[in-house]
Each structure stands twice: as structure tokens, then as C-alpha cells.
Amino acid sequence: MIFSAVITEAEEGGYVAFNPDTGTTTQGETFDEAVANLRKATELYLEEFPMKGTRPAVLTCFEVSHAQAAGC
């Protein structure tokens, strides 16, 4: 099965990997490590919660022109 992955840089360093098809999320020090960890996490998830022939999520981009950063 083919799944989607969303990879972002983590503030503390490394990368966060998210699979929108299953909701699995993991991280890694490198991009490749994050993807490998996501693959393993998704495999473990599917062992417990099998899925039947679903289509991969659609990834698109959009722009927000007037966004302000929120303060803590």
C-alpha cells in the first residue's frame, strides 16, 4: 500500500513525520530517519488496525496572505 507523509522540521532539530491516512506520527534526526520511523510506526499501526484498500490522502498547498504569528 502507498501512504502519504507530511514531513516538517522540528523546532528542537530533526524532523517530524506524519501520516494523515492513519494518524501515525513520529520523528527522526534526519529526513530519511523520520521517513523510516514513520514507515515502521505505520506498519505497527496497521498490524493492530488493518485498512482495506484506501486511497492516499491528497496533499495540496495554499497561501495565507495576512497571517500573524501568535505569541505565547
LODONU-608574 format. One record per atom (N, C-alpha, C): residue number from 1; atom name; x negated, y negated, z. Coordinates in Angstrom, 1 decimal. Example, Ala and Ser with C-alpha at 12.3 -4.5 7.8 and 13.67 -1.06 7.14 Angstrom:
<pts>
num / atomo / x / y / z
1 / N / -13.2 / 5.7 / 7.8
1 / CA / -12.3 / 4.5 / 7.8
1 / C / -13.2 / 3.3 / 7.8
2 / N / -12.8 / 2.2 / 7.1
2 / CA / -13.7 / 1.1 / 7.1
2 / C / -12.9 / 0.0 / 7.9
</pts>
This chain:
<pts>
num / atomo / x / y / z
1 / N / -0.8 / 1.2 / 0.0
1 / CA / 0.0 / 0.0 / 0.0
1 / C / -0.9 / -1.2 / 0.0
2 / N / -0.4 / -2.3 / -0.6
2 / CA / -1.1 / -3.5 / -0.7
2 / C / -0.4 / -4.5 / 0.2
3 / N / -1.1 / -5.2 / 1.1
3 / CA / -0.6 / -6.2 / 2.0
3 / C / -1.3 / -7.5 / 1.8
4 / N / -0.6 / -8.5 / 2.3
4 / CA / -1.1 / -9.9 / 2.3
4 / C / -1.9 / -10.2 / 3.5
5 / N / -2.9 / -11.1 / 3.4
5 / CA / -3.7 / -11.5 / 4.5
5 / C / -3.9 / -13.0 / 4.4
6 / N / -3.7 / -13.7 / 5.6
6 / CA / -4.0 / -15.1 / 5.7
6 / C / -5.2 / -15.2 / 6.6
7 / N / -6.3 / -15.8 / 6.1
7 / CA / -7.5 / -15.9 / 6.9
7 / C / -7.8 / -17.4 / 7.1
8 / N / -8.0 / -17.8 / 8.4
8 / CA / -8.3 / -19.1 / 8.7
8 / C / -9.5 / -19.2 / 9.6
9 / N / -10.2 / -20.3 / 9.6
9 / CA / -11.4 / -20.4 / 10.5
9 / C / -10.9 / -20.7 / 11.9
10 / N / -11.5 / -20.1 / 12.9
10 / CA / -11.1 / -20.3 / 14.3
10 / C / -11.9 / -21.5 / 14.8
11 / N / -11.2 / -22.3 / 15.7
11 / CA / -11.9 / -23.4 / 16.3
11 / C / -13.1 / -23.1 / 17.0
12 / N / -13.1 / -21.9 / 17.7
12 / CA / -14.3 / -21.5 / 18.5
12 / C / -15.3 / -20.8 / 17.7
13 / N / -15.1 / -20.7 / 16.4
13 / CA / -16.0 / -20.0 / 15.5
13 / C / -15.4 / -18.7 / 15.0
14 / N / -15.9 / -18.2 / 13.9
14 / CA / -15.4 / -17.0 / 13.4
14 / C / -14.1 / -17.2 / 12.6
15 / N / -13.3 / -16.1 / 12.4
15 / CA / -12.1 / -16.2 / 11.6
15 / C / -11.0 / -15.5 / 12.2
16 / N / -9.8 / -15.9 / 12.0
16 / CA / -8.6 / -15.3 / 12.4
16 / C / -7.9 / -14.7 / 11.2
17 / N / -7.5 / -13.5 / 11.2
17 / CA / -6.8 / -12.8 / 10.1
17 / C / -5.4 / -12.4 / 10.5
18 / N / -4.4 / -12.7 / 9.7
18 / CA / -3.0 / -12.5 / 10.0
18 / C / -2.4 / -11.8 / 8.8
19 / N / -1.6 / -10.7 / 9.1
19 / CA / -0.8 / -10.0 / 8.0
19 / C / 0.6 / -10.4 / 8.2
20 / N / 1.2 / -11.2 / 7.3
20 / CA / 2.6 / -11.6 / 7.5
20 / C / 3.6 / -10.4 / 7.3
21 / N / 3.2 / -9.4 / 6.6
21 / CA / 4.1 / -8.2 / 6.3
21 / C / 4.4 / -7.4 / 7.6
22 / N / 3.4 / -7.3 / 8.5
22 / CA / 3.6 / -6.5 / 9.7
22 / C / 3.5 / -7.4 / 11.0
23 / N / 2.9 / -8.6 / 10.9
23 / CA / 2.7 / -9.4 / 12.0
23 / C / 1.4 / -9.2 / 12.8
24 / N / 0.6 / -8.3 / 12.2
24 / CA / -0.7 / -8.0 / 12.9
24 / C / -1.6 / -9.1 / 12.7
25 / N / -2.4 / -9.4 / 13.8
25 / CA / -3.3 / -10.5 / 13.8
25 / C / -4.6 / -10.0 / 14.5
26 / N / -5.7 / -10.4 / 14.0
26 / CA / -7.0 / -10.1 / 14.6
26 / C / -8.0 / -11.1 / 14.3
27 / N / -9.2 / -10.9 / 14.6
27 / CA / -10.3 / -11.9 / 14.4
27 / C / -11.6 / -11.2 / 14.1
28 / N / -12.6 / -12.0 / 13.6
28 / CA / -13.9 / -11.4 / 13.4
28 / C / -14.9 / -12.6 / 13.3
29 / N / -16.2 / -12.3 / 13.5
29 / CA / -17.2 / -13.3 / 13.5
29 / C / -17.4 / -13.8 / 12.0
30 / N / -17.2 / -12.9 / 11.0
30 / CA / -17.4 / -13.3 / 9.6
30 / C / -16.0 / -13.0 / 8.9
31 / N / -15.9 / -13.6 / 7.7
31 / CA / -14.7 / -13.4 / 6.9
31 / C / -14.5 / -11.9 / 6.7
32 / N / -15.6 / -11.2 / 6.2
32 / CA / -15.4 / -9.8 / 5.9
32 / C / -15.1 / -9.0 / 7.2
33 / N / -15.6 / -9.3 / 8.3
33 / CA / -15.3 / -8.6 / 9.6
33 / C / -13.8 / -8.8 / 9.9
34 / N / -13.4 / -10.0 / 9.8
34 / CA / -12.0 / -10.3 / 10.1
34 / C / -11.0 / -9.5 / 9.2
35 / N / -11.3 / -9.4 / 7.9
35 / CA / -10.5 / -8.6 / 7.0
35 / C / -10.6 / -7.1 / 7.4
36 / N / -11.8 / -6.6 / 7.7
36 / CA / -11.9 / -5.2 / 8.1
36 / C / -11.1 / -4.9 / 9.4
37 / N / -11.2 / -5.9 / 10.3
37 / CA / -10.5 / -5.7 / 11.6
37 / C / -9.0 / -5.7 / 11.3
38 / N / -8.5 / -6.6 / 10.4
38 / CA / -7.1 / -6.7 / 10.1
38 / C / -6.6 / -5.4 / 9.4
39 / N / -7.5 / -4.8 / 8.5
39 / CA / -7.1 / -3.5 / 7.9
39 / C / -6.9 / -2.5 / 8.9
40 / N / -7.8 / -2.4 / 9.9
40 / CA / -7.8 / -1.4 / 10.9
40 / C / -6.5 / -1.6 / 11.8
41 / N / -6.3 / -2.9 / 12.2
41 / CA / -5.1 / -3.2 / 13.1
41 / C / -3.8 / -2.9 / 12.3
42 / N / -3.8 / -3.1 / 11.0
42 / CA / -2.6 / -2.8 / 10.3
42 / C / -2.4 / -1.3 / 10.1
43 / N / -3.5 / -0.6 / 9.9
43 / CA / -3.4 / 0.9 / 9.9
43 / C / -2.8 / 1.4 / 11.2
44 / N / -3.3 / 0.9 / 12.3
44 / CA / -2.8 / 1.4 / 13.6
44 / C / -1.4 / 1.0 / 13.8
45 / N / -1.0 / -0.2 / 13.4
45 / CA / 0.4 / -0.6 / 13.5
45 / C / 1.3 / 0.3 / 12.7
46 / N / 0.9 / 0.7 / 11.4
46 / CA / 1.7 / 1.5 / 10.5
46 / C / 1.8 / 2.9 / 11.0
47 / N / 0.8 / 3.4 / 11.8
47 / CA / 0.9 / 4.7 / 12.4
47 / C / 2.1 / 4.8 / 13.4
48 / N / 2.3 / 3.7 / 14.1
48 / CA / 3.4 / 3.6 / 15.1
48 / C / 4.7 / 3.2 / 14.5
49 / N / 4.7 / 2.3 / 13.5
49 / CA / 5.9 / 1.7 / 12.8
49 / C / 5.7 / 1.8 / 11.3
50 / N / 6.0 / 3.0 / 10.8
50 / CA / 5.9 / 3.2 / 9.3
50 / C / 6.8 / 2.2 / 8.5
51 / N / 6.3 / 1.8 / 7.4
51 / CA / 7.1 / 1.0 / 6.5
51 / C / 7.3 / 1.7 / 5.2
52 / N / 8.5 / 1.4 / 4.6
52 / CA / 8.8 / 2.1 / 3.3
52 / C / 8.6 / 1.1 / 2.2
53 / N / 7.8 / 1.3 / 1.2
53 / CA / 7.6 / 0.6 / 0.0
53 / C / 8.1 / -0.9 / 0.0
54 / N / 7.6 / -1.7 / 0.9
54 / CA / 7.9 / -3.1 / 0.9
54 / C / 7.0 / -3.9 / -0.1
55 / N / 7.5 / -5.0 / -0.6
55 / CA / 6.7 / -5.8 / -1.4
55 / C / 5.8 / -6.8 / -0.6
56 / N / 4.6 / -7.1 / -1.0
56 / CA / 3.8 / -8.0 / -0.3
56 / C / 4.4 / -9.4 / -0.2
57 / N / 4.1 / -10.1 / 0.9
57 / CA / 4.6 / -11.5 / 1.0
57 / C / 4.1 / -12.3 / -0.1
58 / N / 4.8 / -13.4 / -0.4
58 / CA / 4.4 / -14.4 / -1.4
58 / C / 3.7 / -15.5 / -0.7
59 / N / 2.5 / -15.8 / -1.1
59 / CA / 1.7 / -16.9 / -0.5
59 / C / 1.7 / -18.1 / -1.5
60 / N / 2.1 / -19.2 / -1.0
60 / CA / 2.1 / -20.4 / -1.8
60 / C / 1.5 / -21.6 / -0.9
61 / N / 1.2 / -22.7 / -1.5
61 / CA / 0.7 / -23.8 / -0.8
61 / C / 1.7 / -25.0 / -1.0
62 / N / 1.6 / -25.9 / 0.0
62 / CA / 2.4 / -27.1 / -0.1
62 / C / 1.6 / -28.2 / 0.6
63 / N / 1.9 / -29.5 / 0.3
63 / CA / 1.2 / -30.6 / 0.9
63 / C / 2.2 / -31.4 / 1.7
64 / N / 1.7 / -31.9 / 2.8
64 / CA / 2.5 / -32.8 / 3.7
64 / C / 1.7 / -34.1 / 3.7
65 / N / 2.3 / -35.2 / 3.2
65 / CA / 1.6 / -36.4 / 3.0
65 / C / 1.5 / -37.3 / 4.2
66 / N / 2.4 / -37.2 / 5.1
66 / CA / 2.5 / -38.2 / 6.3
66 / C / 2.4 / -37.4 / 7.6
67 / N / 1.6 / -36.4 / 7.7
67 / CA / 1.4 / -35.7 / 9.0
67 / C / 0.4 / -36.4 / 9.9
68 / N / 0.7 / -36.4 / 11.1
68 / CA / -0.2 / -36.9 / 12.1
68 / C / -0.6 / -35.8 / 13.0
69 / N / -1.9 / -35.8 / 13.5
69 / CA / -2.4 / -34.8 / 14.4
69 / C / -1.7 / -35.1 / 15.8
70 / N / -1.3 / -34.0 / 16.4
70 / CA / -0.7 / -34.1 / 17.7
70 / C / -1.8 / -34.1 / 18.8
71 / N / -1.7 / -34.9 / 19.8
71 / CA / -2.6 / -35.0 / 20.9
71 / C / -2.2 / -34.0 / 21.9
72 / N / -3.2 / -33.5 / 22.7
72 / CA / -2.9 / -32.6 / 23.8
72 / C / -2.7 / -33.3 / 25.1
</pts>
